[in-house]
Amino acid sequence: MTKLISALLVPFDENGVLKEEGLKQVVEYNITVNQVDGLYVGGSTGENFMLDTETKKRIFKIVKETVQDRIELIAQVGSLNIYEAKELADYVVNELGYKVISSVTPFYYKFDFEEIKNYYFEIVKDVDAEMIVYSIPALTGVNFSEEQFGELFANPKITGVKYTAGDFYLMERLRSRFPDKLMFSGFDEMLLPAAAVGIDGAIGSTFNVNANRARGILNAMEVGDLATARKLQTETNDLIQKVLANGLYNTLKLMLTEKGIDMGNCHLPMKPYSQEQIAVAKQLVKDFM
């Protein structure tokens, strides 16, 4: 069965301090209501790249303690500071017991591929865990070729990719050439075409509020019911279009707040919620949840 994994949202107070009880609540909501197969912790959706190391560790710890072994966990440990990435990898694997880690491609500086490959190999070198490469070219500016993915996959600890890109030709080439590697789709708005290529799972931020439709798309594609998959993808994209227009993370948090979860605020420099955003989010809950 194709796995559905929520990219976990993280609540903060108005001063950017982690709201621990709210974090536990959103984890439980994903398990009991959304019934996802796993959580991707510490990714873009968790506002991770604005956080200090100790806050990241606290998030990983609370999520692990809340989940125990009920669903799968992937810890995104990537950082522009490779020493922080290695520290986080050691912490989540050796102290918390995560079995799978992930890392965003190093960004901002124009690293060449050998530097990027060394980055991944260095992170996994000292930990006994699988690594899922987090490829998101729109935000990192890094596009891997088929051959470069092959060089990464040559390391047995690198077991797959979170593929957040719109190049379905490359996705199909990777699926065909590396059938034993895991392929996770990262664009919720393109879940249907990704499923048609043959993914092992999907990791998405909107699954926090739209898991049922996402699961329906995957189930429909598995039985060849293209009409149902198209209908659910259209509904999903109607929701996503409205969420993006209203502010992605703000709106997702506000929608979950409407469901009784203490989602707090987004982390500065993201803007505080406006009354208009709150009103739109309330309506989206009525229309889509």
N, C-alpha and C positions, 0 to 999 in steps of 0.2 A: 504494500500500500504506500502511495506517495505521502510523505510526511508533511504536516503543516506545522510550522514553527513561527511563533510570534516574536518579532523583534521588540524586546521589552521596553515599554515606557517607564520612566523614572520620575517620581514626584519630588519637587523641592518647595521649600517655603520661600517667602518673599526676599530672603537674604541669601538664597542659593544653598541652604542647608538641606541635606537629604531628609525627607519625611519617611521614616522607617516603617511606621505602621501602614502608611499609604502604599509603600512598596510591597509589603506583605499582602495587602488587599488586592493589588493588581495582579500579583502572581497567582493568588487563589482564584481570581476571576478567570484568568486564562486557563487554569486547570479545570475548574468545575463548570463554568458556563461556556467558555469557548471550546473546551475539550481539545486543546491543541496537543500535538505530540511532543512539543519541546519549546524551549525559550532560548533566544539568542540574546545574551546578556552583555551589555557594554558596547553596543554598536551606536550608529548614528542616532537611532531612535531614542537611545538612552542618554543623549546629549553628552556622551562620554568624553569627547575631545575638548570639553570645557572644564573638566573635573581634575582635581588633584589626586595623587596616587592613593592616599588613604581613603578618600571617598569611594574610589573605584573598588578598592579592596572590601570596604564595608558593604557595597552593593553586591559583589560576588558572594560574600559570606551570608548575607541575609537571604538571598535567593536560594542558595544551596540548602540552608537550614530549613527554609520554608518548603521547598520542593521535596527534599530528601531524595528518594529514588522513584518518585511517581511518574515523572516525565524526563525526557532527555534535556541536557543543558549544553550549550556551547558558549564558552567565554571568549569574548573579543578582547584580546590583550594588546592589540596593536597600538603603537605610539610612534610619533616622530622621534622620540627618545628611545633608542633600542634597548638601553639599559633598564628603563622602566618596563618596556615590553617583556624583557627577560625576567625581571623581578615579579611581574604580574603572572607570567606563565608558571614560574616556580611556585608562587603562592596558590594559585587556583588548582594546580595539579597535585602538588605534594602536601599542601596543608588542607585543602578543601575537598579534594577527590574528584575534580572535574576530569572527564576522560577525553573531551574534545575541546580544543582551543581554535581560535580564528584570529586573523590579523589583517587589518586594512593595509593596502599597499602604501609604503611610505610616500608622503606627498610634500608639496610646497617646493622643495629643492628638486632640480631636474636630475634625479638619480638615473644612471644608466642601468641596463638590465642586470649586469653582473653585480652591481651594488644592491639591487632589489633582491636578487636571488640569494645573495649572501645574508641579507637581512632575515629572510625566512629561514634559511638553514641555521642561522645563529640562534634564532628563537627556539627552534625545536631541538637543538643539539643536546640540551641537558635535561629535557623533560620526556617522560614516557607518556605521550599523548598524541592523538591525531591532530593535524592542522588543516583547517579549511581556509584557503586563500580567499580574502574578501576583495573582489575586483569590482570597483565602482569608478570607471573612468571619468564620468561627468564631474566628480568631485575631486579626484586625485590627479587627473590629467595623464594617467598611465594606462595605455592600451597594450595588453599582451597579445602577441601573435600565437598561432597554434603551436609553433615550434618552441616558443618561450614557455608556454604552459607545459609542454612536454618536458622541458628541462626542470621545471619546478616539480612536476609529478614524478620525476625520476627518483626523488627523495621518498622513500617508502613511508615516512611519517606524514607527508603531505598527501592527504587522502581525497581532497575534493576542492570545490570552489563555490563560493557564494557569488553567483554571476548576476550582477546588477548592471546590465547593459542591454542595449536594443539590437545588437548585432546577432541575429538569429542564424545567420550563415555560420559564423564562428561557433555559436553554441552547438549547432548540429555537427560540425566537424569535430568538436571536442567530445561530444557524446559518442560519435562513431569511432573515433580513434582511441578513446580511453574509457571503454565500457565498464571497467572496474573502479573508476574514480567516481566520487559522489558529485552530482550536479544539482545545486540548489538555485532555484530562480529567486531573484531579488526584486523584480519589478511587479508589484501587485496588479498594476493596470495591464500587464501583458502575461498574466498567469496562463490564460488559455493557449496562446501560441507556444509558450514554454512547455506546457504539459504535452503539446503535440510533438515536440522534439523528443520528449522522454526524460523528464527530470526525476530525480530521486526525492525531491522535496522542494518546498518553497518557504522562504524566510521573509516576512513582511511586517511593516509597522501597522498597516490598516487591519491586520488580522486581530489586533486588540479589540476592534469594534465590528469586524465584518467576517469573522471566522466561519460562520455558517455558510455564507455564499462562497467563500474561497474553497471550503471543503466540498461544496456542491459542484463547483467547477471541476475539481480533481476527480471526484467520483464519476461525474458524467463523462469525462474524457476517458476514464478507465474502461467504461462499458460502451464507448463509441457513440454516446448520445450528444452529438454536436449541437443540436438545437437547444437543448437545456443548458449546455455549457455557454453558448453564445448569449442566451438570455441572462444568465447569472453574471457573465462578464460585463454585459451592458449595464446592469443594475449596479455592479461594483464600480464601474467607471463613472456612472452618474454620481455616486457617492464620492469617489476620489476627486472628481473635478470640483465638487462643491467644497470638499475639505481643503484642497490646495488653494482655492480662491480665498478661503477664510483664514489660512495659516495652518500648516500641516500639524505640527506638534501641539500647538495651542488648541486646535479644534479636537484632536484625538483625546487630549487630556480633559477638555471640557465635556466631551461626550461621556467619558467614563465617570466624571464627576456627577453627571446627571443620573448615572446608574448607581450612585451611592458610594463611590470609591473616592478616598481622599487623595486626589491627584495634584493638589497644590498648584504650583506655578511652573513655568518654564524657567530655565536658568538664564540669567543675564549673560550676554547682551540681548537675548530674545526679549521682545516687548511684553509688558504686562497685558492681560486680557482687556479688550475693550468691551463695552456693553453690546456693541453690534456683533462682535464675535460670539459672545455668550448667547445672544438671541439666535444666531444662526445655528450654533451647536445644539441648542435645545430643539430646534425644528428638525435637525438632521436625526436626532435620536427618535423623534416621533415618526419620521418618514422612513428610516432605514433600520432601526433596531427594535 
